[in-house]
Amino acid sequence: MPEVGLLDPSSIRRLAAEMDLRPTKQRGQNFVIDPNTVRRIVSLSGVTPDDVVLEVGPGLGSLTLGLLDVARSVTVVEIEDRLAERLPQTVSERLGQGAADRLSVVNADALRIMDLPGDDPTAVVANLPYNVSVPVLLHLLARFPGWHKGLVMVQLEVADRLVAPPGNKTYGVPSAKMAWYASATRVGTVPPKVFWPVPNVESGLVRIERRDPPETTAPREKVFTVIDAAFGQRRKMLRAALAPLMGSAAETSRIIEAAGVDPQARGEVLDITQFAAIAAAWVASPS
């Protein structure tokens, strides 16, 4: 009798052996082998039968199968050819052809995708590769504005950075840029033992809820340039850290003060609204 339902440790290993697959650290390949963890992720994501879900890095399909049990459809982006080619077969074998018909596979680098087949995604749910999790997430937020909710599993240290508020020791570039797009909340942790191969770090689950960016006359690119400069030398006061962008220390101080921010403050205490205000004052500066 054919196996059905979610993947378990033995079926994961059989699939990998069939494909002669050896997970690589280079691509951050750690596959979820615990069905209960998959069910937990899908439940915490808030995905409903109305949602079109975008998943990045589906691997052998552990999470994909769980999402197809709930969502209207799932689009996956997989960089590795063998994994992308095998996934529809796995879905058909374990959930039936009807589920496979609701799956779209994009064989590409998630950092380079500019368009997706079918309906625009309304949610993102993914076990993101540890080494590119933040760039991939920021790219998806910028490129596909239609999705309004999501849940990502990332390295615990990265999860803490994504959700950190101003003044927190882990607050930095990922925290501030995430705040431009959405609110982010850590809603759980995942132990290494549910993965194969077993990583040497814990993972964190981050729930994302999209919101409007701050009102500002500055384009996002200018705001992000200010954020990058402020944290590029995070122990420096803003007037020194931003001077390479804005000119002399006196001119930089004038621009920062025009935004209603103390030039002697450091970037780590500013929220996204204040970064946006500085960028707007910079854009408006005659120099």
C-alpha positions in Angstrom: 0.0 0.0 0.0 1.5 3.4 -0.9 2.4 5.8 1.8 0.1 8.8 2.3 0.2 12.0 4.3 3.1 13.9 5.8 6.7 12.7 5.5 8.3 11.0 8.5 12.0 10.2 9.1 12.0 6.9 7.2 10.3 8.3 4.2 12.6 11.3 4.2 15.7 9.0 4.1 14.2 6.8 1.4 13.5 9.8 -0.8 17.0 11.1 -0.2 18.6 7.7 -1.0 16.5 7.4 -4.2 17.7 10.8 -5.4 21.3 10.2 -4.1 20.8 13.4 -2.2 23.4 14.6 0.3 22.3 17.8 2.1 24.8 20.6 1.9 25.7 23.3 4.4 26.3 25.6 1.4 22.6 25.7 0.7 21.5 25.4 4.3 19.7 22.2 3.7 18.2 20.9 6.9 14.9 18.9 6.2 12.1 18.7 8.7 11.5 15.1 9.5 8.8 15.5 12.2 5.1 15.6 11.1 4.0 17.2 14.3 6.4 20.1 13.8 5.0 20.6 10.3 1.4 20.6 11.7 2.5 23.2 14.3 4.0 25.5 11.7 1.0 25.3 9.5 -1.3 26.0 12.5 0.7 29.0 13.7 0.9 30.4 10.2 -2.9 31.1 10.2 -3.2 29.8 6.6 -6.8 29.2 5.6 -8.4 27.5 2.6 -8.6 30.9 0.9 -4.8 31.5 0.9 -2.3 31.2 -1.9 0.9 30.3 -0.1 4.5 31.0 -1.2 7.1 28.6 0.2 10.8 29.0 -0.3 13.2 26.0 -0.2 10.7 23.2 0.1 13.4 20.5 -0.1 11.8 17.1 -0.1 8.3 18.5 0.6 7.7 18.1 4.3 6.2 21.5 4.8 4.7 21.6 1.3 2.5 18.6 2.1 1.3 20.2 5.3 0.4 23.5 3.5 -1.5 21.7 0.7 -3.7 20.1 3.3 -5.0 23.5 4.2 -4.3 26.2 1.6 -6.1 26.8 -1.7 -2.8 26.5 -3.5 1.0 26.5 -2.9 3.8 27.9 -5.0 7.3 26.8 -4.1 10.6 28.2 -5.1 13.4 25.6 -5.1 16.9 26.3 -6.4 18.0 22.7 -6.7 16.9 21.0 -10.0 16.5 17.5 -8.6 14.3 18.6 -5.7 12.2 20.8 -7.9 11.6 18.0 -10.4 10.7 15.4 -7.7 8.3 17.4 -5.6 5.1 17.1 -7.8 5.6 13.4 -7.8 5.9 13.3 -4.0 2.8 15.4 -3.6 0.8 13.2 -6.0 1.9 10.0 -4.3 1.1 11.1 -0.8 -1.9 13.5 -1.2 -3.3 12.6 -4.6 -3.3 14.2 -8.0 -5.8 16.8 -6.9 -3.2 18.2 -4.4 -0.5 18.1 -7.1 -2.7 20.2 -9.4 -2.8 22.9 -6.7 1.1 23.0 -6.6 3.3 25.3 -8.7 7.0 24.7 -8.7 9.5 27.5 -9.6 13.0 26.1 -10.1 15.0 29.3 -9.4 17.0 31.2 -6.8 14.6 32.9 -4.5 16.8 36.0 -4.4 16.3 36.5 -8.1 12.7 35.8 -8.7 10.7 38.7 -10.0 7.4 37.1 -11.0 5.4 34.0 -9.9 2.9 31.8 -11.8 -0.8 31.9 -11.0 -2.5 34.1 -8.4 -0.4 36.4 -6.2 0.5 34.9 -2.9 -1.4 36.0 0.2 0.9 34.3 2.7 4.5 33.2 3.0 5.4 30.1 5.0 8.9 28.7 4.8 11.8 27.0 6.5 14.3 29.5 5.2 18.0 28.4 4.6 20.0 29.8 7.5 22.6 31.4 5.3 20.3 33.6 3.2 17.2 33.9 5.4 17.2 37.7 5.9 18.0 38.7 2.3 15.3 36.3 1.0 12.7 37.5 3.4 13.4 41.2 2.6 13.3 40.4 -1.1 9.9 38.7 -0.8 8.5 41.6 1.2 9.7 44.2 -1.4 8.9 42.3 -4.6 5.5 40.7 -3.7 3.5 43.3 -1.7 0.2 41.3 -1.9 1.0 38.8 0.9 -0.2 40.0 4.2 0.8 37.3 6.7 3.5 34.7 7.1 5.5 32.4 9.3 9.1 31.7 8.8 11.5 29.3 10.5 15.0 30.7 10.8 18.0 30.3 13.0 17.1 31.4 16.5 19.7 34.2 16.5 18.2 35.5 13.3 14.6 35.2 14.7 15.7 37.4 17.7 17.2 40.0 15.3 14.0 40.2 13.2 11.7 40.8 16.2 14.0 43.0 18.3 12.7 46.5 19.3 14.8 49.7 19.4 17.2 49.7 22.4 17.5 45.9 22.5 21.1 44.5 22.1 20.1 42.5 19.1 18.3 45.4 17.3 20.0 46.1 14.0 19.5 46.3 10.3 17.2 43.3 10.0 15.0 44.6 12.8 14.7 48.1 11.3 14.1 47.0 7.7 11.5 44.4 8.8 9.7 47.1 10.7 9.3 49.1 7.5 7.1 46.3 6.1 5.6 44.5 8.9 5.4 43.6 12.6 7.3 40.5 13.5 6.8 38.3 16.6 8.6 35.2 17.8 6.0 32.6 18.4 8.0 29.5 19.2 11.3 27.6 19.0 12.1 24.4 17.2 14.7 21.9 18.5 17.5 20.6 16.3 16.3 17.0 16.6 13.4 17.5 14.2 15.8 18.1 11.3 17.9 15.9 9.1 20.8 16.5 9.2 20.7 17.7 12.7 21.9 21.4 12.9 24.0 22.7 15.7 21.6 25.5 16.5 18.0 26.0 17.5 15.4 27.5 15.2 12.9 30.2 15.9 9.4 30.7 14.4 8.6 34.3 13.4 5.1 35.4 12.6 4.9 38.3 10.2 1.9 40.6 9.8 2.2 43.2 7.0 1.4 46.8 7.7 1.7 50.1 5.9 5.2 51.7 6.0 5.7 55.0 7.8 4.4 58.1 6.1 7.4 59.8 4.6 8.5 61.7 1.5 11.6 59.6 1.3 11.7 56.5 -1.0 12.4 53.2 0.8 15.8 53.0 -0.8 16.9 56.2 0.9 15.5 55.1 4.3 17.4 51.8 4.0 20.6 53.6 3.1 20.3 55.6 6.3 19.7 52.4 8.3 22.7 50.7 6.7 24.9 53.7 7.5 23.6 54.1 11.1 24.4 50.4 11.9 27.6 50.2 9.8 29.3 52.0 12.7 26.8 51.3 15.4 28.9 52.7 18.3 29.2 56.0 16.6 26.7 58.9 17.2 24.4 59.5 14.3 26.1 62.7 13.2 29.4 60.8 12.7 27.9 57.6 11.3 25.8 59.5 8.7 28.3 62.1 7.7 29.7 60.1 4.8 26.2 60.3 3.3 25.2 63.9 4.2 28.4 65.9 4.2 30.1 67.8 7.0 29.4 67.0 10.7 27.6 70.3 11.0 25.3 69.7 7.9 24.6 66.1 9.1 23.6 67.4 12.5 21.3 70.0 10.9 19.6 67.3 8.8 19.1 65.0 11.8 17.8 67.8 14.0 15.4 68.8 11.2 14.0 65.3 11.6 13.4 65.8 15.3 16.2 63.4 16.3 19.1 64.0 18.6 22.4 64.0 16.5 24.2 62.5 19.4 21.9 59.5 19.6 23.0 56.1 18.1 21.1 54.2 15.5 20.3 51.3 17.9 17.7 53.5 19.8 15.8 54.8 16.7 12.6 53.2 15.5 11.6 53.0 11.8 9.6 56.2 11.9 12.7 58.1 13.0 14.9 56.6 10.3 12.2 57.6 7.8 12.1 61.1 9.1 15.9 61.5 8.8 15.8 60.2 5.2 13.0 62.7 4.4 15.0 65.5 5.9 18.1 64.4 3.9 16.0 64.3 0.6 14.7 67.8 1.4 18.1 69.2 2.2 19.3 71.7 -0.5 22.9 70.6 -0.3 
